[in-house]
Amino acid sequence: MTLKVRFPKDIREYARKEKVKESIIKLTETALAEAITNFHRRMIVLQGEKLDKAKLAGILAGGVARILSEHIPELLERKLRDTDRVEVLYATDALGEETYGRKRFEEFRKHFSVIAPNAELTSVTFKYSRDILGRTFDILIIDLSYDYSPNDLGRIIETVRGGGIIFVLTNPFEKWKDMWTGFHKSLVTPPYTIEDVKKRFNRRLIRKFSEHKGIYIINADKMKAERKPRKHKSQAKLPEREKIEIPKEIKFPKELYELCLTRGQVDVLKALEDLIEKEGMIVLTADRGRGKSVSVGIASIGLAVTSKKKRFRIVVTSPELENVQSLFKFARKSLEVLGYKTKTVTENGLIKELYARGIALRYYPPTKGYRQKADLYIVDEAAGIHVPILHKYLEKGRVVFSSTIHGYEGAGRGFSVKFLKKAKEKREYKEVHLSVPIRYAEGDPIEKWLFDVLLLDAEPVELTEEDYELIRKMEVYLEEPDLDDWFENDREDLRHFVGIYVLAHYRNRPSDVALLADAPHHEARVLRLKNGKIVTAIQIAREGGIPKGVIDKMAKGYKPPGNIIPDMMVKHHYAKEFARLRGYRVVRIATHPDAMDLGLGSKALELLVREAEEKGYDWVGSGFGASPELIRFWVRNGFAVVHLSPTRNPVSGEYTAIVIKPISERAKEIVKKANDEFRLRLTEWLGDTHKDLEPEIARWLFETPFGEAVGYPIYLTKTQKRRLEMFIKRVLTYDTVVDAVKPLVKLYFLDGWMRPYLDERQIILLIHRVLQAHDWKETAKLINRTELYTMIELRDIIRGLWYYYKHMIKEENDIS
């Protein structure tokens, strides 16, 4: 079946009156014909300085909307769309009354509404682009003329369905490549100015418009096509959607299977049918845009309605609420298809809870979801959640893990290596992979463009046996790459560098690439093998060197952007002088996923500290989510812990630790004092603020690279000393001498390298029972011993510490 793709006569006359050339009309017709024929998307870039680009977008988008509206019956019949209205999205940086963004929108709307008055037009600012997640549009107008972030680009472009057209409004390329945007202004941090901000990302974006198929460029000011299709088309051949065969034997209602658009989605529903009669675990993986969340939303309702329970509760979790909007919307659609009345609870325009008779779906942050009672747990975008948190969900009866492989939510093989490998040791699971896109057909050129420009599919270089031999010999060197060369010439090294982060446990967003490209204080370092292959990627931020006037403001509460460690040192340690010192903050450090635990990360840090010293910097530091592995890594590499956040990150479930390795003598003096102060605070925080901190982490927080004891006096009265000895002799119980035991244990953890040896289990026991004041039952479970054994063990430890420290403890007079 073919469709006529030609602007109606009245639109052609309107366009001629507005001085739009016939060649521009034909370009748009051809782009639409290609999009419909291939069930792909096409992009038309309208560059210009005047309002003409908005006017042109209004006329061309109106023409496209009219053509699509005429052919809706045929498109619905082929399942190429799911609504009988043409849906149009206009996205811009600002819609305030006096903004240029508003003026361009009004110019667009003035012409569009004349030509396509029946189309459904939605406008949104980038700031609120989360509100349109889960929706699909036929036409997108995205205004990049002034302010946008790459995150906006990645989120909004993917809302367009196959057969749709994307109009991009930009400044003239020659002007755009040298201008600063609002995003650039957000990158300015003391002591840098806007003049120091780079423009690498915009230039990369401009270049990519010309490198990929399916993208056409028009100079709107001159009404001239600068990149156009080779051959004009005015006919579109309607494609066939992938044929879906519903299995003969199904347990979920057939109406739910009829909502599926790909065979992969059918496979997901069949997989979840296994959970009707018994508990189990399902793992779904897919590239971005494959309908993974949609499938889970449909299948979860299938499970709920076939359950024999009167009330079926579903916990939904993901790094952010916006990640699961498609899941909630298709769960709601599934319920409505089955005749249920639904009720939703929203938060900032996003669905957070969904209810129907006997069925409840509720979203919880990852750190709270596993604490809830439910019949099904759905962990979406699992690769963005800290592995220890994922392990909590492994203990649940029915659980579905889904993860994006490529895309800014994804973590590729990192999810498989860091979680699934260990998960197999705990329980069996079924894995389903979705490969066919849901919104458009495979091979869509706009998807290829988006993945390329935002490096969503970047992967590290492949390692050979020869490479592992070089690693064993540690034949490596640290290099500061030329980012101008990487971005301007699209070097493969850039993809390998970003690819290491994609496959490591980092939540990658498109704006992270732009931050590396344009932020004046951000730089890259790579650890290369002797043959040039990148095996460790480091992103650093230069911090400090802050002017005195700004430091005074910081002490009163001002938070300068981009100076995380100096700001913390001023506010939490009153070390105003530290803010004047200069240092490297390690923003990210990750090793090739196939070369983990071989010493490369430590070697990279060693060489980075050496470089900082040679360049006259005062310190190297970092802030990160504290896990036993990470805190041990930094401490063993000579970094001192100086701060721990008072609350856990709501996504990762981790406390944030800040560590510093001082280089200059002044930095050593300040950092040692801060490290002493932190260790002292921690002895008190563990019984209150950080009572739930894992003891395995706490024990490393007490370690110090300086090797000296904290100069803090510990006092016991004569009576306390006598009671302590009575406890050691088994006359008194622990609960009656806590007041005397705790100062002794504090002394141990505030000591330096000369403190007596205790094994790992004994250290954990002291932290958990004494400093955190957990009961005997919990402590015994933690160290995998009986309660009686735990009590005896603690008494023995305290006996040894008392004999070692009693001559050091000062004595206060008894209360008279």
C-alpha positions, -999 to 999 in steps of 0.1 A, spaced: 0 0 0 13 35 -9 4 68 5 5 102 -13 29 124 6 23 159 -8 14 192 9 -22 202 0 -27 231 -24 -38 256 3 -6 250 23 15 254 -8 -2 288 -15 2 298 21 39 289 20 44 308 -12 29 339 3 53 335 33 82 333 7 89 296 14 106 281 -16 91 250 -34 124 232 -30 120 234 9 85 220 6 97 191 -15 126 184 9 101 180 37 78 158 17 107 135 8 118 134 44 83 124 55 80 98 27 113 82 38 102 82 74 69 65 67 83 40 42 110 28 66 91 34 98 121 55 108 124 92 119 139 120 99 154 153 111 153 187 95 177 213 110 165 249 106 194 272 113 189 309 114 192 341 135 158 356 129 123 344 137 121 330 101 132 296 114 103 294 138 79 305 110 93 279 86 90 252 113 53 262 118 46 259 81 65 227 75 53 210 107 17 221 98 21 205 64 34 173 78 6 172 104 -20 176 76 -6 148 56 -4 124 86 -40 133 96 -53 123 61 -37 89 63 -44 80 100 -68 51 91 -41 33 71 -14 40 97 -37 27 125 -45 -4 105 -8 -13 102 -3 -6 139 22 22 130 5 44 156 -19 40 185 -40 72 184 -62 89 158 -48 124 166 -16 139 153 5 147 183 31 175 181 56 185 208 74 219 210 103 219 234 124 250 243 145 265 270 120 291 282 83 301 277 83 332 299 64 363 285 95 383 276 119 355 265 132 349 230 121 313 234 86 324 239 87 347 209 99 318 187 72 296 200 45 322 193 58 327 158 57 289 153 22 286 167 8 315 147 16 296 114 11 261 126 -24 267 140 -36 281 107 -24 251 87 -31 223 112 -57 235 137 -68 200 147 -34 187 156 -27 183 194 1 207 202 20 203 235 46 227 246 73 220 273 104 236 286 135 215 290 133 220 328 100 201 328 107 176 300 102 148 325 65 156 322 63 141 287 81 109 295 61 79 283 43 99 257 49 95 219 47 122 193 45 124 155 63 157 151 89 173 174 101 209 173 131 213 196 146 248 200 183 246 207 189 283 199 202 292 233 200 270 263 198 232 265 216 204 281 226 171 264 203 153 289 174 172 274 184 161 239 187 124 249 153 125 267 132 144 242 144 130 208 133 95 218 97 106 223 92 106 185 76 75 168 86 60 135 72 79 105 78 111 124 97 143 117 120 162 141 126 199 134 157 213 152 159 251 156 195 264 159 215 295 155 236 298 123 263 272 127 291 297 123 277 317 152 266 287 172 299 270 173 315 300 190 287 311 214 281 303 250 248 289 261 230 288 294 244 253 300 279 268 295 272 295 321 263 268 346 298 254 342 315 286 355 332 281 389 357 302 408 384 312 399 373 307 362 351 329 341 328 323 311 358 330 289 374 298 301 345 276 291 351 255 260 327 249 231 337 214 221 303 198 225 283 222 203 309 218 176 307 181 179 269 183 176 271 206 145 295 182 128 273 151 136 243 168 118 263 165 86 277 130 92 246 109 96 219 98 71 184 110 75 193 145 86 187 175 63 198 211 69 181 243 58 194 279 62 161 295 72 173 331 68 182 324 31 155 298 25 182 275 11 187 238 16 223 231 26 219 193 29 190 177 11 179 142 -1 194 129 -33 161 120 -49 126 136 -44 98 113 -32 61 121 -30 49 86 -23 54 65 8 51 27 8 35 16 41 58 -9 59 45 -40 78 49 -41 115 66 -71 129 40 -99 129 31 -109 164 18 -144 171 1 -149 204 10 -183 218 -19 -208 218 -15 -216 255 -14 -185 276 -23 -178 312 -26 -140 311 -57 -124 294 -54 -123 256 -62 -86 257 -28 -80 273 -9 -99 246 -27 -78 220 -10 -47 235 24 -61 225 41 -46 195 71 -70 192 78 -106 197 102 -97 225 73 -82 245 54 -114 240 84 -133 254 84 -110 285 47 -118 292 53 -155 287 83 -153 311 63 -136 338 35 -163 335 60 -186 353 56 -165 384 19 -171 387 22 -204 406 56 -201 421 82 -175 432 111 -168 409 134 -142 393 133 -127 358 160 -106 342 152 -84 312 179 -66 291 176 -43 261 190 -13 244 172 19 249 138 23 233 129 -14 231 98 -13 252 113 -30 282 95 -10 308 63 -11 288 65 -49 287 70 -51 324 40 -28 330 17 -50 310 31 -83 324 28 -71 360 -9 -65 355 -12 -100 340 4 -114 371 -19 -94 394 -52 -104 377 -43 -141 375 -32 -142 411 -55 -160 436 -48 -133 462 -75 -108 471 -50 -80 471 -19 -80 449 8 -55 459 36 -45 435 67 -25 445 83 -6 417 118 9 421 144 25 398 171 52 402 145 79 395 107 81 393 109 93 357 125 60 347 92 41 353 66 64 337 61 41 307 57 12 331 30 29 351 12 42 320 10 8 303 0 -8 336 -28 16 337 -37 10 301 -37 -27 307 -61 -24 336 -84 -2 316 -84 -27 287 -95 -53 312 -123 -31 324 -108 -19 357 -114 16 370 -80 31 379 -68 58 403 -33 74 401 -13 94 426 13 118 410 43 137 422 55 167 402 34 155 373 49 119 374 28 88 383 40 75 417 11 51 426 -15 32 406 -46 15 421 -74 -7 409 -97 -31 426 -75 -55 446 -43 -42 428 -17 -17 440 15 -5 423 37 19 443 71 34 435 98 35 462 134 47 460 158 17 457 168 20 494 132 18 506 116 -6 481 131 -38 496 118 -29 530 82 -31 519 60 -61 518 48 -70 483 38 -99 460 61 -87 432 92 -64 431 101 -47 399 136 -32 398 138 -11 366 171 4 353 189 -19 377 223 -11 363 220 24 379 215 10 414 243 1 437 250 -37 437 246 -42 475 211 -27 472 203 -51 443 213 -80 465 186 -70 490 160 -76 462 175 -110 455 160 -122 487 125 -114 476 101 -141 463 90 -127 430 113 -102 415 120 -87 380 152 -70 372 154 -49 340 184 -31 327 193 -9 297 224 -21 280 232 11 260 218 45 267 223 71 294 205 48 320 226 18 310 258 2 323 262 -26 297 284 -55 308 289 -39 342 255 -50 352 263 -86 341 297 -86 356 290 -69 389 256 -83 397 243 -112 376 274 -132 380 270 -132 418 232 -135 415 236 -169 398 253 -182 429 222 -173 450 193 -183 428 182 -194 394 166 -169 370 153 -167 334 168 -140 312 149 -123 283 166 -99 258 146 -74 237 163 -63 205 135 -48 183 127 -11 189 91 -4 199 87 32 187 104 28 153 120 1 131 155 -12 135 182 8 117 166 42 125 193 68 114 182 92 141 189 66 168 223 61 153 229 98 153 218 102 189 239 72 202 269 86 183 267 123 193 260 114 230 283 84 230 255 62 244 269 30 228 306 37 237 326 6 247 362 1 259 389 -13 236 391 -51 234 420 -66 254 442 -95 241 465 -119 259 494 -97 250 477 -68 267 472 -88 299 510 -96 299 517 -59 297 493 -54 327 510 -81 347 544 -64 341 527 -30 348 541 -15 316 518 15 317 520 53 316 497 81 326 487 106 299 467 138 297 448 135 264 442 164 241 405 169 245 404 193 215 418 165 194 394 139 209 363 159 203 371 178 171 385 148 153 362 122 169 390 100 181 383 64 189 401 70 222 371 92 233 347 62 228 371 39 247 374 64 275 336 69 279 330 32 273 349 23 304 326 45 325 295 31 307 305 -4 317 316 6 352 292 13 381 285 49 371 251 64 362 260 79 329 242 108 315 248 127 282 256 159 301 286 140 317 302 140 282 295 177 278 309 184 312 342 167 302 341 186 269 334 221 280 339 227 318 370 248 323 380 229 354 375 194 341 402 173 325 408 137 315 437 114 324 442 79 309 463 50 320 476 35 288 494 2 282 527 5 265 510 -2 232 486 27 237 454 10 248 434 28 275 428 6 305 419 32 332 399 63 327 401 93 351 381 125 351 395 152 374 383 187 384 408 214 394 396 229 426 408 255 451 428 287 444 397 306 455 400 343 461 398 355 497 365 374 492 348 343 479 362 322 509 347 347 533 313 342 517 318 305 518 323 306 556 289 323 558 271 297 538 278 305 501 284 274 480 307 280 450 299 257 421 325 231 413 346 234 445 332 205 465 362 196 486 373 232 495 337 240 504 335 210 527 368 219 544 356 254 550 322 246 563 329 214 583 365 220 595 367 258 594 399 254 573 395 287 553 432 285 543 426 251 526 403 269 500 433 289 488 453 257 482 450 240 447 442 204 441 428 177 418 394 162 427 390 128 411 354 130 397 355 95 383 381 67 381 373 34 365 393 5 351 385 -16 321 359 -42 332 380 -70 318 411 -59 338 396 -53 373 416 -61 405 449 -61 388 464 -30 404 457 -6 375 435 18 396 462 21 423 489 26 397 468 53 380 463 72 414 501 69 422 510 85 389 483 112 392 496 122 426 531 123 412 519 146 384 501 169 408 532 172 429 553 180 399 528 207 388 529 223 422 494 213 434 487 209 471 464 179 472 445 152 454 411 142 467 378 126 458 341 122 469 323 89 463 296 65 476 312 46 505 313 9 500 337 -15 518 356 -20 485 359 16 475 368 30 510 395 3 513 408 12 479 413 49 487 426 44 522 452 18 511 464 43 485 472 68 513 441 90 512 427 103 545 390 104 552 379 138 562 341 137 559 311 114 557 276 127 546 250 126 574 224 109 551 225 82 525 221 89 488 184 81 480 194 62 448 226 43 457 219 39 494 254 49 502 269 76 524 292 99 506 328 99 518 354 126 510 391 117 511 422 138 505 459 130 500 479 160 509 511 169 490 524 203 502 535 207 539 507 231 546 481 207 531 495 179 552 491 200 584 455 209 576 444 175 564 460 156 593 440 179 617 408 173 597 414 135 596 419 135 634 388 155 639 368 133 616 378 101 634 369 117 668 335 127 654 329 92 640 332 76 674 301 96 684 283 96 651 282 58 650 258 57 679 235 83 664 238 98 629 255 67 614 240 40 636 230 21 604 264 24 587 279 -9 577 306 -18 603 327 -31 574 328 5 561 333 21 595 364 1 603 382 16 572 370 51 580 390 49 612 422 40 593 447 68 589 477 73 565 494 95 591 499 66 616 495 88 646 469 87 674 444 114 678 456 137 706 424 135 726 424 127 763 403 98 776 392 98 812 378 72 836 370 77 873 385 53 899 351 37 902 348 32 865 382 15 864 373 -8 893 340 -17 876 358 -24 843 381 -48 861 351 -65 877 337 -69 842 369 -85 830 368 -109 860 332 -119 851 316 -103 881 297 -76 863 279 -78 830 286 -57 800 253 -38 802 263 -24 837 298 -12 825 290 4 791 300 38 804 335 25 811 339 2 781 330 29 755 359 53 763 383 24 761 370 13 727 372 49 715 408 50 726 415 20 704 399 35 673 416 68 678 450 52 682 476 50 654 498 23 640 509 11 675 474 0 686 471 -37 695 462 -62 668 426 -73 665 413 -95 636 385 -83 613 357 -100 632 368 -85 665 369 -50 650 334 -54 635 322 -66 669 335 -36 687 320 -12 662 286 -29 660 280 -37 697 299 -9 715 300 22 692 267 16 674 250 0 705 232 -27 686 219 -56 707 235 -90 712 212 -108 688 219 -85 659 257 -85 666 258 -123 669 240 -126 636 265 -102 619 296 -120 630 279 -154 625 283 -166 661 260 -175 690 250 -147 714 269 -164 743 301 -167 722 297 -130 712 295 -120 749 325 -140 758 344 -127 727 337 -91 736 348 -96 772 381 -111 760 387 -82 736 381 -56 764 404 -75 787 432 -72 762 425 -35 755 424 -27 792 458 -43 800 473 -25 769 458 10 776 452 13 813 485 32 819 475 58 793 440 66 806 439 96 828 420 95 860 393 119 872 382 121 908 350 102 917 319 123 921 316 133 957 
